Amino acid sequence: MFKVLWNYGLVIPGLFNVFLILSSAALAAEAPDLSELKSGVEELSPNIATQPESNQTANLEVAQTPDYLLFQEASLLSQETFTAQVTSVSELSDVQPTDWAFQALQSLVERYGAIAGYTDGTFKGDRALTRYEFAAGLNTALDRINQIIASSTADLVKQEDLDTIKKLREEFSTELIALQGRVDAAEAKLGVIESQQFSTTVKLTGRVQFVLGSLLAGNNVVTGRPAPRIVTLQDAVTLRLNASFTGKDSLGITMGGGSIESLGQREAGLLGTFDGRTADNANITRPRNDLSLTGLRYRFPFGSNTQVNIYALSDGANELGFTVPINPYFESSLATGSNGISRFSRRALVYQYGDTGGGIAVLHRLNKQFQLGIAYSAPNANNPQENNGFLTGRYLALGQILYTSPQKNFRAALTYVNTYSPPNARGVSGTNFGPAAGSNLVNSTVAGTGTVANLYGVQAFYQFSPKFAINGWVSYGAHRYLGRGDGNAMDWAVGLAFPDLGKEGSLGGLFVGMAPKLTSLSNNVDLGAGLGQADKDTSLHIEGFYQYKITDKIDITPGFIWVTAPDSNANNPDSLFAWIRTVYRF
């Protein structure tokens, strides 16, 4: 495919390079505003992406932007950012005087007065290009040559260069015609989309889930009796409205409802414990399939490196807004649908105490590798009664530093949380204090006593290859039951992810961990099991799923949750839950 192109490059290297450089500069100028496209993804999820950065392009929902799809095919260069014209080849750090093309590049400044590099000060002259890229560059170069001819500097263009241009134009005539045809088609389709879109200022996205599931084994740990083995068909709906006033900010309104009953919930769940709690179960405080407001937040930049999130109703841990999640293949978003089945497989203990409420979060980029985030969330911020409110009630204060490697295949985070729950407080999750995952004791408090916790977490992710990644974490919690005594909590987990398993876009996942458990308790504290009684055994949470991509908008996920020694008590038989989830996105 490159034979003719290479031959011409050998004949006149200087002209060959001017096509590339001029096309680079022109393509950068003509490229669609990718910041708007990325902000759309940012609006779909509290985290800007739910996949590793190497896969983010495939998850940008670009099907709604056919002109971008065309441009992406026509020029990979459009995804890079170019500098203004430079005046000397020496400004390009990766071009050396010993390079075979150095003289050709240098002559471009003298003969044509046009040369451009990337924002990092490089030329990237060793990258490959497609025939469509070359055709786009050739077309731009022809326009530039015509400008020179029409100007007073027409003598800069030599006759032999014009002859070469003519030959190149003849050689790539098919691609040039096809390129123009694709641009015309894209413009026509874009016109249809603009005329039929939901709103010129507001974007509507949504997700619908159907879940067919059943408990296959296990007892209710409170009653000691076998839990019902009933096959159910349940649903969940999430709608998101996103608006922007400046092009850089984002107002997000989320509504949702459903009928997915909780597998793990002390009062309402089948097993009588938070162990194995599914991630997308319905709000236990509202009627089933009651569509209600579930999230309201406004996100805006403060300077070039800082982002501020103000939310009246949301999850403080989610609203930190890091550019990439630490646990990408198990975390969930509206754009990519659900991944991990359980709440525990998606988040570590250190993130689980926040509950739903109002708050503020600030994300600051220290440099290309490090980001700092802080958040303050109050689950009962809207309640004006005593021991409630934004400043005097239950709260969570979170600080986190995130490192991402230059290759984008490794990230790690250190997280600290301080949280407080007043006496007899109660949250939407069904627990007045605790991670709402794991054993009953780790989620318990002393009646009439306020509770404070200091939580510490270490999380990491590594992408070994495009088709294999691993993540893991360890969390520790120090509980203080005010005026009574102390308790300690802990959890750990390891997740294996297999992207593109069986089919491009599909995902396999295997997860093993110890859900939050109370490891020790002061002798004068009774959380329901007796004075000084902490969890006595280790319960393992084992989860597997296979998310099969049917289309870009539909996937089906069979999976299971297996919990050994539920409620951290070996006297309880293992529980096993299986389900098949189908997700539709629009």
TIPA-974743 format. One record per residue (C-alpha): y, x, z; residue in three letters. Coordinates in Angstrom, 2 decimals. Layout:
<nodes>
    north     east       up  residu
        Y        X        Z     Ala
...
</nodes>
This chain:
<nodes>
    north     east       up  residu
     0.00     0.00     0.00     Met
     2.34     2.89     0.70     Phe
     1.38     5.03    -2.32     Lys
     4.36     4.26    -4.51     Val
     6.67     4.24    -1.50     Leu
     5.44     7.67    -0.40     Trp
     5.82     9.12    -3.90     Asn
     9.43     8.03    -4.06     Tyr
    10.01     9.42    -0.59     Gly
     8.77    12.84    -1.76     Leu
    11.00    12.80    -4.81     Val
    14.25    11.95    -3.07     Ile
    13.89    12.17     0.72     Pro
    17.58    11.72     1.30     Gly
    17.75     8.38    -0.50     Leu
    14.49     7.26     1.07     Phe
    15.97     7.80     4.52     Asn
    19.25     6.09     3.76     Val
    17.30     2.91     2.98     Phe
    15.62     3.10     6.38     Leu
    18.77     3.92     8.31     Ile
    20.95     1.36     6.56     Leu
    18.26    -1.30     6.93     Ser
    17.97    -0.46    10.62     Ser
    21.67    -0.95    11.20     Ala
    21.80    -4.11     9.09     Ala
    18.73    -5.64    10.62     Leu
    20.13    -5.04    14.06     Ala
    23.31    -6.80    13.06     Ala
    21.50    -9.72    11.37     Glu
    18.77   -10.21    13.98     Ala
    18.68   -13.51    15.85     Pro
    20.02   -13.51    19.39     Asp
    16.83   -12.61    21.26     Leu
    18.56   -13.00    24.62     Ser
    18.63   -16.75    24.02     Glu
    14.91   -16.73    23.23     Leu
    14.14   -14.69    26.36     Lys
    16.31   -16.96    28.49     Ser
    14.16   -19.86    27.28     Gly
    11.12   -18.16    28.72     Val
    13.03   -17.37    31.90     Glu
    13.85   -21.08    32.20     Glu
    10.19   -22.09    31.84     Leu
     9.07   -20.13    34.87     Ser
    10.49   -18.72    38.09     Pro
     9.25   -15.39    36.82     Asn
    10.43   -14.36    33.38     Ile
     6.96   -13.65    32.18     Ala
     3.50   -14.39    33.27     Thr
     1.74   -11.81    31.25     Gln
     2.17    -8.03    31.14     Pro
     5.12    -6.91    29.05     Glu
     2.78    -5.66    26.34     Ser
     1.82    -9.28    25.69     Asn
     5.15   -10.98    26.30     Gln
     6.10   -11.36    22.63     Thr
     3.04   -13.54    22.04     Ala
     4.08   -15.83    24.88     Asn
     7.72   -16.50    23.94     Leu
     6.98   -19.94    22.51     Glu
     8.38   -18.69    19.19     Val
     6.65   -21.49    17.32     Ala
     9.80   -23.50    17.98     Gln
    11.90   -20.88    16.16     Thr
    10.52   -20.39    12.63     Pro
    13.46   -18.20    11.55     Asp
    12.52   -15.77    14.29     Tyr
     8.88   -15.80    13.18     Leu
     9.97   -14.96     9.67     Leu
    12.27   -12.23    10.79     Phe
     9.58   -10.77    13.03     Gln
     7.24   -10.54    10.03     Glu
     9.95    -9.17     7.79     Ala
    11.11    -6.52    10.24     Ser
     9.64    -5.20    13.44     Leu
    12.84    -3.23    13.70     Leu
    14.69    -6.39    14.71     Ser
    13.15    -6.13    18.18     Gln
    14.94    -2.84    18.85     Glu
    18.60    -2.35    19.74     Thr
    20.64     0.06    17.63     Phe
    23.74     2.05    18.42     Thr
    26.83     2.26    16.31     Ala
    26.99     4.86    13.56     Gln
    26.79     8.43    14.75     Val
    28.71    11.31    13.27     Thr
    26.12    14.06    13.54     Ser
    22.35    14.38    13.35     Val
    22.53    16.44    16.54     Ser
    23.23    13.21    18.44     Glu
    19.63    12.14    17.77     Leu
    17.48    13.79    20.45     Ser
    14.17    13.59    18.57     Asp
    15.46    15.15    15.32     Val
    15.26    18.95    15.32     Gln
    16.62    21.46    12.77     Pro
    13.01    22.49    12.11     Thr
    12.01    18.98    11.01     Asp
    11.23    18.61     7.31     Trp
    13.69    15.70     6.97     Ala
    16.54    17.29     8.91     Phe
    18.52    18.33     5.84     Gln
    18.04    14.90     4.24     Ala
    19.31    13.13     7.34     Leu
    22.22    15.50     7.66     Gln
    23.25    14.87     4.07     Ser
    23.49    11.12     4.73     Leu
    26.50    11.67     6.94     Val
    28.21    13.73     4.27     Glu
    27.22    11.67     1.20     Arg
    27.16     8.09     2.50     Tyr
    28.85     8.12     5.90     Gly
    26.07     5.94     7.37     Ala
    23.48     6.84     9.98     Ile
    22.33     4.98    13.09     Ala
    19.92     5.58    15.93     Gly
    18.43     3.67    18.84     Tyr
    20.13     3.06    22.16     Thr
    18.11     5.81    23.80     Asp
    19.59     8.35    21.38     Gly
    16.50     8.69    19.19     Thr
    15.80     8.14    15.49     Phe
    12.06     7.31    15.73     Lys
    11.42     8.69    12.27     Gly
     7.64     8.83    12.69     Asp
     7.00     5.08    13.01     Arg
     5.22     3.16    10.25     Ala
     6.72     0.25     8.32     Leu
     5.37    -2.60     6.21     Thr
     6.25    -3.45     2.59     Arg
     8.25    -6.41     3.88     Tyr
    10.24    -4.11     6.14     Glu
    10.91    -1.77     3.27     Phe
    11.90    -4.67     1.02     Ala
    14.38    -5.87     3.63     Ala
    15.77    -2.37     3.98     Gly
    15.98    -1.92     0.22     Leu
    17.92    -5.14    -0.15     Asn
    20.40    -4.00     2.50     Thr
    20.68    -0.58     0.89     Ala
    21.51    -2.17    -2.46     Leu
    24.36    -4.07    -0.84     Asp
    25.65    -0.84     0.70     Arg
    25.46     1.01    -2.62     Ile
    27.37    -1.81    -4.31     Asn
    30.05    -1.50    -1.65     Gln
    30.35     2.22    -2.28     Ile
    30.52     1.70    -6.05     Ile
    33.25    -0.88    -5.63     Ala
    35.26     1.42    -3.38     Ser
    37.28     4.50    -4.20     Ser
    34.31     6.67    -3.21     Thr
    32.05     5.52    -6.03     Ala
    31.54     9.10    -7.13     Asp
    29.42     9.65    -4.00     Leu
    26.56     7.82    -5.71     Val
    24.72    10.04    -8.16     Lys
    23.20     8.67   -11.37     Gln
    19.72     9.89   -10.40     Glu
    19.99     7.94    -7.14     Asp
    20.91     4.80    -9.07     Leu
    17.91     5.33   -11.35     Asp
    15.65     5.63    -8.34     Thr
    17.10     2.48    -6.85     Ile
    16.38     0.64   -10.10     Lys
    12.76     1.79   -10.04     Lys
    12.37     0.81    -6.39     Leu
    13.89    -2.58    -7.06     Arg
    11.43    -3.18    -9.90     Glu
     8.49    -1.99    -7.73     Glu
     9.43    -4.28    -4.85     Phe
    10.68    -7.23    -6.87     Ser
     7.79    -9.41    -5.71     Thr
     8.48    -8.68    -2.05     Glu
    12.23    -9.22    -2.48     Leu
    11.66   -12.61    -4.09     Ile
     9.12   -13.57    -1.42     Ala
    11.51   -12.45     1.31     Leu
    14.32   -14.62    -0.04     Gln
    11.93   -17.55    -0.39     Gly
    10.82   -17.20     3.21     Arg
    14.41   -17.05     4.41     Val
    15.24   -20.24     2.46     Asp
    12.16   -21.97     3.89     Ala
    13.06   -20.86     7.40     Ala
    16.58   -22.21     7.04     Glu
    15.23   -25.55     5.84     Ala
    12.79   -25.82     8.74     Lys
    15.48   -24.80    11.20     Leu
    17.66   -27.60     9.91     Gly
    14.87   -30.11    10.55     Val
    14.34   -28.78    14.08     Ile
    18.05   -28.98    14.86     Glu
    18.21   -32.58    13.66     Ser
    15.13   -33.62    15.65     Gln
    15.56   -31.59    18.82     Gln
    15.69   -33.26    22.21     Phe
    19.25   -32.13    22.86     Ser
    21.69   -29.53    21.59     Thr
    22.38   -28.38    25.14     Thr
    19.21   -29.23    27.11     Val
    15.65   -28.14    26.41     Lys
    12.68   -30.22    27.57     Leu
     9.30   -28.62    28.15     Thr
     6.25   -29.97    29.86     Gly
     2.67   -29.52    30.91     Arg
    -0.09   -32.07    31.37     Val
    -3.38   -31.29    33.12     Gln
    -6.66   -33.18    33.18     Phe
    -9.14   -31.95    35.79     Val
   -12.81   -32.92    35.92     Leu
   -14.30   -31.56    39.14     Gly
   -16.74   -31.95    41.99     Ser
   -17.73   -30.30    45.23     Leu
   -21.29   -29.00    44.78     Leu
   -21.94   -27.72    48.32     Ala
   -20.22   -27.54    51.70     Gly
   -19.44   -29.40    54.90     Asn
   -16.26   -30.66    56.43     Asn
   -15.69   -28.01    59.12     Val
   -14.02   -30.51    61.48     Val
   -16.71   -33.22    61.42     Thr
   -19.64   -30.92    60.63     Gly
   -20.90   -33.43    58.07     Arg
   -21.56   -32.79    54.36     Pro
   -18.43   -33.35    52.32     Ala
   -18.64   -35.93    49.48     Pro
   -20.13   -34.70    46.18     Arg
   -18.21   -37.04    43.94     Ile
   -17.25   -36.20    40.37     Val
   -13.59   -36.99    39.80     Thr
   -11.17   -37.03    36.86     Leu
    -7.66   -36.21    38.04     Gln
    -4.31   -35.38    36.48     Asp
    -1.00   -33.59    36.98     Ala
     2.25   -33.72    34.99     Val
     5.17   -31.30    35.12     Thr
     8.43   -31.70    33.18     Leu
    11.22   -29.15    33.03     Arg
    14.78   -29.65    31.78     Leu
    16.72   -26.45    31.13     Asn
    20.40   -26.17    30.32     Ala
    22.81   -23.27    29.92     Ser
    26.59   -23.37    30.13     Phe
    27.44   -19.79    29.21     Thr
    24.34   -18.64    27.32     Gly
    23.42   -16.32    30.17     Lys
    23.00   -18.78    33.02     Asp
    20.27   -21.41    33.48     Ser
    20.14   -24.79    35.22     Leu
    16.54   -25.89    35.77     Gly
    15.40   -29.35    36.83     Ile
    11.68   -29.86    37.43     Thr
     9.85   -33.13    37.94     Met
     6.21   -33.62    38.64     Gly
     3.45   -35.79    39.96     Gly
    -0.31   -36.12    39.88     Gly
    -3.51   -37.24    41.49     Ser
    -5.32   -33.91    42.09     Ile
    -6.72   -34.16    45.60     Glu
    -6.72   -31.01    47.70     Ser
   -10.05   -29.30    48.19     Leu
    -8.74   -27.26    51.11     Gly
    -6.41   -29.11    53.46     Gln
    -6.96   -29.61    57.17     Arg
    -6.06   -33.28    57.32     Glu
    -6.36   -34.47    53.73     Ala
    -8.85   -32.07    52.14     Gly
   -12.58   -32.46    51.64     Leu
   -13.48   -29.41    53.71     Leu
   -11.13   -29.86    56.67     Gly
    -9.71   -26.35    56.24     Thr
    -7.19   -24.59    54.04     Phe
    -9.95   -22.33    52.69     Asp
   -10.42   -22.88    48.96     Gly
    -7.27   -24.92    48.56     Arg
    -6.64   -25.65    44.88     Thr
    -3.28   -24.61    43.45     Ala
    -2.14   -27.75    41.66     Asp
    -3.05   -30.46    44.14     Asn
    -0.70   -33.41    44.63     Ala
     1.97   -33.46    47.32     Asn
     0.30   -34.98    50.38     Ile
     3.56   -36.65    51.49     Thr
     4.02   -38.74    48.31     Arg
     2.00   -41.44    46.51     Pro
    -0.39   -40.26    43.81     Arg
     1.03   -40.10    40.26     Asn
     4.53   -40.63    41.60     Asp
     6.88   -38.67    39.36     Leu
     9.56   -37.11    41.53     Ser
    11.98   -34.20    41.65     Leu
    10.08   -31.04    42.59     Thr
    12.55   -28.30    41.71     Gly
    16.28   -27.83    41.25     Leu
    17.88   -24.42    40.75     Arg
    20.79   -22.63    39.10     Tyr
    20.41   -19.02    37.98     Arg
    23.28   -16.82    36.77     Phe
    24.11   -13.13    36.29     Pro
    26.46   -11.33    38.65     Phe
    27.44    -8.20    36.79     Gly
    25.13    -6.42    34.38     Ser
    22.30    -5.62    36.83     Asn
    22.26    -8.53    39.27     Thr
    20.90   -12.06    39.06     Gln
    21.61   -14.83    41.58     Val
    19.40   -17.88    42.07     Asn
    20.59   -20.87    44.08     Ile
    17.99   -23.57    44.57     Tyr
    18.25   -26.87    46.41     Ala
    14.55   -27.55    46.05     Leu
    11.97   -24.92    45.20     Ser
     9.76   -22.16    46.58     Asp
    11.68   -19.14    47.86     Gly
     8.93   -16.68    46.93     Ala
     8.85   -17.92    43.34     Asn
    12.62   -17.98    42.92     Glu
    13.05   -14.24    43.32     Leu
    13.00   -14.13    39.53     Gly
    11.45   -10.71    38.98     Phe
    11.20    -9.82    35.30     Thr
     7.42    -9.62    35.58     Val
     5.05   -11.11    38.15     Pro
     2.95    -8.67    40.14     Ile
    -0.17   -10.77    39.65     Asn
     0.34   -11.88    36.01     Pro
    -3.09   -13.06    34.93     Tyr
    -3.71   -15.26    37.99     Phe
    -0.17   -16.53    38.54     Glu
     0.99   -19.77    36.97     Ser
     3.97   -20.86    34.90     Ser
     5.05   -23.88    32.91     Leu
     5.03   -21.83    29.70     Ala
     1.52   -20.42    29.88     Thr
    -0.14   -23.12    31.96     Gly
    -2.28   -22.54    35.01     Ser
    -4.49   -19.50    35.37     Asn
    -6.10   -19.02    38.78     Gly
    -7.69   -22.16    40.21     Ile
    -6.88   -21.65    43.88     Ser
    -3.60   -21.11    45.67     Arg
    -4.99   -17.96    47.29     Phe
    -5.87   -16.26    43.98     Ser
    -2.27   -16.58    42.82     Arg
    -0.39   -15.26    45.84     Arg
    -0.86   -13.00    48.84     Ala
    -0.38   -14.17    52.44     Leu
     3.06   -12.57    52.55     Val
     4.38   -15.14    50.01     Tyr
     2.62   -18.19    51.43     Gln
     4.87   -19.14    54.39     Tyr
     7.85   -20.35    52.39     Gly
     6.94   -23.98    51.64     Asp
     9.26   -26.07    49.46     Thr
    12.96   -26.13    50.26     Gly
    16.42   -24.89    49.46     Gly
    17.75   -21.35    49.50     Gly
    19.25   -18.43    47.64     Ile
    17.72   -15.32    46.06     Ala
    19.31   -12.22    44.58     Val
    17.62    -9.77    42.21     Leu
    19.21    -6.38    41.56     His
    18.00    -3.80    39.05     Arg
    18.40    -0.34    40.59     Leu
    17.32     1.41    37.39     Asn
    14.75     0.95    34.61     Lys
    11.83     1.33    37.01     Gln
    13.00    -0.18    40.33     Phe
    14.17    -3.67    41.21     Gln
    15.28    -4.98    44.59     Leu
    15.01    -8.65    45.54     Gly
    16.06   -10.60    48.62     Ile
    15.68   -14.30    49.34     Ala
    16.45   -16.80    52.08     Tyr
    14.66   -20.13    52.00     Ser
    14.83   -23.09    54.40     Ala
    12.04   -25.66    53.90     Pro
    13.91   -28.35    55.87     Asn
    17.38   -27.43    54.59     Ala
    18.22   -31.07    53.73     Asn
    17.35   -32.45    57.18     Asn
    20.43   -32.95    59.44     Pro
    18.38   -33.53    62.60     Gln
    18.05   -31.09    65.50     Glu
    16.00   -27.91    64.82     Asn
    16.36   -28.48    61.10     Asn
    18.96   -27.75    58.44     Gly
    19.74   -24.69    56.36     Phe
    20.64   -22.27    59.17     Leu
    19.16   -23.75    62.36     Thr
    15.73   -24.88    61.20     Gly
    12.63   -23.33    59.75     Arg
    13.39   -20.38    57.44     Tyr
    11.91   -17.50    55.47     Leu
    13.83   -14.28    54.76     Ala
    12.17   -12.05    52.17     Leu
    12.91    -8.58    50.86     Gly
    10.96    -6.78    48.15     Gln
    11.16    -3.65    46.05     Ile
     9.26    -3.60    42.77     Leu
     8.32    -0.57    40.71     Tyr
     7.32    -0.79    37.05     Thr
     6.06     2.27    35.18     Ser
     7.84     3.40    31.99     Pro
     4.70     2.46    30.02     Gln
     4.83    -1.07    31.53     Lys
     1.12    -0.92    32.37     Asn
     1.50    -0.41    36.13     Phe
     3.58    -2.15    38.75     Arg
     3.59    -2.17    42.54     Ala
     5.62    -3.93    45.21     Ala
     6.36    -3.57    48.90     Leu
     7.30    -6.85    50.58     Thr
     8.66    -7.77    54.01     Tyr
     9.14   -11.29    55.32     Val
    10.60   -12.64    58.55     Asn
     9.97   -16.31    59.18     Thr
    10.62   -18.77    61.99     Tyr
     9.41   -22.29    62.71     Ser
    11.02   -24.41    65.48     Pro
     8.83   -26.41    67.86     Pro
     6.99   -29.30    66.19     Asn
     8.42   -28.52    62.74     Ala
     6.48   -29.75    59.73     Arg
     6.58   -28.82    56.06     Gly
     5.58   -30.41    52.78     Val
     2.46   -28.23    52.61     Ser
     0.96   -30.02    55.61     Gly
     1.31   -27.10    58.02     Thr
     4.19   -26.59    60.45     Asn
     3.74   -22.82    60.22     Phe
     1.45   -20.48    58.33     Gly
     0.36   -19.52    54.84     Pro
    -1.19   -22.91    53.96     Ala
    -4.25   -20.93    52.84     Ala
    -7.19   -19.53    54.77     Gly
    -8.50   -20.63    58.18     Ser
    -7.18   -23.37    60.42     Asn
    -6.31   -20.98    63.26     Leu
    -4.08   -18.75    61.14     Val
    -2.09   -21.89    60.20     Asn
    -1.81   -23.19    63.78     Ser
     0.92   -23.03    66.41     Thr
     1.25   -23.95    70.08     Val
     2.59   -27.48    70.55     Ala
     6.21   -27.51    71.70     Gly
     6.64   -23.78    71.03     Thr
     8.60   -22.05    68.31     Gly
     6.82   -19.43    66.22     Thr
     8.09   -16.21    64.64     Val
     6.26   -13.92    62.22     Ala
     6.87   -10.54    60.64     Asn
     4.83   -10.11    57.48     Leu
     4.12    -6.99    55.41     Tyr
     2.52    -6.80    51.98     Gly
     1.49    -4.23    49.38     Val
     0.61    -5.47    45.88     Gln
    -0.29    -3.58    42.71     Ala
    -1.34    -4.23    39.11     Phe
    -2.73    -1.88    36.47     Tyr
    -3.48    -2.64    32.82     Gln
    -6.30    -0.26    31.86     Phe
    -6.37    -1.50    28.27     Ser
    -5.20    -4.54    26.29     Pro
    -8.44    -6.28    27.27     Lys
    -8.87    -5.26    30.91     Phe
    -6.58    -5.27    33.94     Ala
    -6.95    -5.17    37.72     Ile
    -4.69    -6.32    40.52     Asn
    -4.95    -6.33    44.28     Gly
    -3.11    -6.68    47.55     Trp
    -3.28    -6.27    51.31     Val
    -1.12    -8.36    53.67     Ser
    -0.62    -8.23    57.43     Tyr
     1.12   -10.74    59.65     Gly
     2.30   -10.45    63.26     Ala
     2.75   -13.91    64.84     His
     4.65   -14.50    68.05     Arg
     4.23   -17.85    69.79     Tyr
     7.50   -17.78    71.75     Leu
     6.97   -17.64    75.49     Gly
     3.19   -17.66    75.12     Arg
     1.81   -14.57    73.33     Gly
     0.95   -12.94    70.03     Asp
    -1.54   -13.15    67.20     Gly
    -2.32   -11.05    64.13     Asn
    -3.24   -12.23    60.64     Ala
    -4.55   -10.45    57.57     Met
    -5.80   -10.97    54.03     Asp
    -6.81    -8.82    51.04     Trp
    -7.95    -9.44    47.48     Ala
    -8.94    -7.86    44.17     Val
    -8.66    -9.60    40.79     Gly
   -10.17    -8.59    37.45     Leu
    -8.68    -9.97    34.24     Ala
   -10.14    -9.89    30.72     Phe
    -7.48   -10.89    28.16     Pro
    -8.60   -12.02    24.68     Asp
   -12.16   -12.48    25.95     Leu
   -14.14   -14.13    23.15     Gly
   -10.98   -15.14    21.30     Lys
    -7.43   -13.91    20.99     Glu
    -5.28   -15.66    23.58     Gly
    -8.19   -16.58    25.85     Ser
    -8.55   -15.15    29.34     Leu
   -11.40   -14.45    31.74     Gly
   -10.78   -13.93    35.43     Gly
   -12.85   -12.89    38.45     Leu
   -11.35   -12.80    41.94     Phe
   -12.75   -11.71    45.33     Val
   -10.88   -11.58    48.61     Gly
   -10.63   -12.43    52.28     Met
    -8.30   -15.39    52.65     Ala
    -5.80   -15.29    55.53     Pro
    -7.53   -15.23    58.91     Lys
    -6.41   -14.76    62.51     Leu
    -7.80   -11.37    63.51     Thr
    -6.61   -11.30    67.16     Ser
    -4.90   -13.52    69.74     Leu
    -3.40   -13.04    73.19     Ser
    -5.64   -14.18    76.03     Asn
    -3.16   -16.80    77.26     Asn
    -2.72   -18.52    73.89     Val
    -4.84   -21.48    72.79     Asp
    -4.55   -22.57    69.14     Leu
    -7.28   -25.16    69.38     Gly
   -10.41   -23.02    69.73     Ala
    -9.85   -21.86    73.33     Gly
    -7.74   -19.29    75.15     Leu
    -7.57   -16.01    73.25     Gly
    -9.97   -17.29    70.58     Gln
    -9.27   -15.88    67.11     Ala
   -11.38   -16.28    63.97     Asp
   -14.80   -14.76    64.70     Lys
   -16.25   -14.15    61.25     Asp
   -15.15   -12.97    57.82     Thr
   -14.93   -15.55    55.08     Ser
   -14.97   -14.39    51.46     Leu
   -13.23   -16.27    48.68     His
   -14.92   -15.77    45.27     Ile
   -13.42   -17.36    42.20     Glu
   -14.07   -17.21    38.49     Gly
   -12.58   -18.92    35.44     Phe
   -12.54   -18.71    31.67     Tyr
    -9.38   -20.02    30.02     Gln
   -10.32   -20.74    26.40     Tyr
    -7.45   -21.11    23.98     Lys
    -8.01   -24.02    21.59     Ile
    -4.51   -23.90    20.07     Thr
    -1.20   -22.37    21.07     Asp
    -0.53   -25.52    23.10     Lys
    -3.98   -26.48    24.39     Ile
    -6.51   -24.60    26.48     Asp
    -9.55   -25.57    28.51     Ile
   -10.64   -23.74    31.65     Thr
   -14.01   -24.10    33.36     Pro
   -14.07   -22.39    36.74     Gly
   -15.47   -22.32    40.27     Phe
   -14.48   -21.52    43.86     Ile
   -17.11   -20.22    46.26     Trp
   -16.20   -19.76    49.93     Val
   -18.59   -18.05    52.33     Thr
   -18.36   -18.89    56.05     Ala
   -15.59   -21.48    55.58     Pro
   -12.89   -21.49    58.24     Asp
   -14.01   -17.90    59.09     Ser
   -17.06   -19.29    60.88     Asn
   -20.55   -18.22    59.79     Ala
   -21.98   -21.41    61.32     Asn
   -20.42   -23.38    58.47     Asn
   -22.49   -23.44    55.25     Pro
   -20.94   -21.98    52.13     Asp
   -18.85   -24.31    50.00     Ser
   -18.92   -24.39    46.20     Leu
   -16.50   -26.27    43.99     Phe
   -16.54   -26.48    40.17     Ala
   -14.07   -27.97    37.76     Trp
   -12.96   -28.09    34.15     Ile
    -9.22   -28.09    33.58     Arg
    -7.58   -29.00    30.25     Thr
    -3.91   -28.12    29.82     Val
    -1.54   -29.51    27.19     Tyr
     1.90   -27.92    26.81     Arg
     4.86   -29.23    24.83     Phe
</nodes>
